[in-house]
Amino acid sequence: MPTKKQEDYAKNSKLYEQKPSIWLAGGKAFIVGGFICLVGQVIINFYDLFLVRTREDAIQWMLVTLIFVSSFMTGFGWYRKVAQSFGAGILVPITGLTNLMTSSAMEHRNEGIIEGVAGNVLKLAGAVVVAGVVMAYVVSAVRLIIHAILSG
C-alpha cells in the first residue's frame, strides 16, 4: 500500500504530464471513424452483391455484422484497448452502443440471466437511447421551424 507521500507524488506528477494534442486526437478519431464507416460500406456492397436480394437487406446485415464484431471485441477486451489507442473514433454510434450494452451484460452475468443481464443491460444504454430520441425531436422541430420561416 502506497504511503501518503507516494500518493501525493503520483497525484502531483499527473499535473505535469504532457497532454495529448487535440489535433492529433481529433485526427485519429476522424480517420478511425471514417475507416469503420468504410468497412461498413464494404460489408454492404459484399452482402448486396453475393448474399441478399435487396440493398435494404444488405444494410440490415451490415448492422448485424458490426454489432457482432463489436460485441466480440468487447468480450475479449480488445474494444477498450482500441478505444484507448484511437479515442472517440471507434465510438461510431452502433459500435459504441453495442460496447456499452455488452460490457454491462458481462459485468452483471454472475447475477443470472434475468436479474443480472436482462435487468442491467439497458441501465446505461437506456439513457443514451432516450437522449438520442430527444435530440432527434429537437433537431427536427428546429428544422421544421426554419423550413416554415424560409418557405413562408
C-alpha positions, -999 to +999 in steps of 0.1 A: +000+000+000+015+033-010+023+059+016+006+094+017+038+109+003+038+084-027+001+091-033+007+129-033+037+125-057+016+104-081-012+130-079+011+159-085+031+142-113-002+138-133-005+176-134+028+179-153+023+150-178+021+161-214-014+164-226-023+148-260-027+172-288-063+179-297-054+179-334-037+146-331-065+130-311-092+145-334-073+134-365-070+098-352-107+098-342-117+111-376-096+086-395-107+056-374-144+066-375-141+070-412-124+037-416-152+020-396-178+036-419-157+025-449-157-011-436-195-008-432-198+003-468-176-026-480-198-050-460-229-036-475-215-039-510-204-075-503-238-086-490-256-067-518-235-085-545-233-120-531-257-128-502-290-109-503-316-097-528-321-061-518-299-033-507-321-028-476-313-064-465-276-057-471-278-027-448-295-047-421-270-075-423-241-050-422-256-036-389-258-072-375-222-078-385-209-046-369-229-054-337-215-089-336-179-077-342-182-050-316-196-075-290-169-100-298-142-073-294-158-062-261-159-098-248-122-104-254-112-069-241-100-057-274-126-029-278-112-010-248-077-012-260-086+000-294-107+028-279-078+039-257-055+040-287-078+058-312-102+077-289-137+086-299-133+075-335-143+039-326-174+051-309-194+053-341-229+051-327-237+014-334-204+000-321-203+023-291-238+014-280-231-023-286-199-020-265-219-003-237-246-029-236-222-059-239-199-046-212-229-040-189-242-076-196-208-090-189-205-071-156-237-085-143-237-120-158-230-137-124-263-124-111-282-145-135-297-140-169-330-124-159-320-103-128-284-097-139-281-094-176-316-085-187-322-062-157-290-042-162-282-043-199-303-012-206-295+008-175-267+028-192-278+023-227-314+034-219-301+069-211-283+070-244-313+059-264-336+085-246-310+113-253-309+103-289-347+103-293-350+137-275-322+153-296-338+139-328-370+155-318-354+188-310-334+189-343-364+180-364-385+207-346-358+233-353-357+222-389-394+224-392-394+259-378-366+270-401-384+255-431-416+272-422-399+306-419-380+303-452-409+290-472-435+312-455 
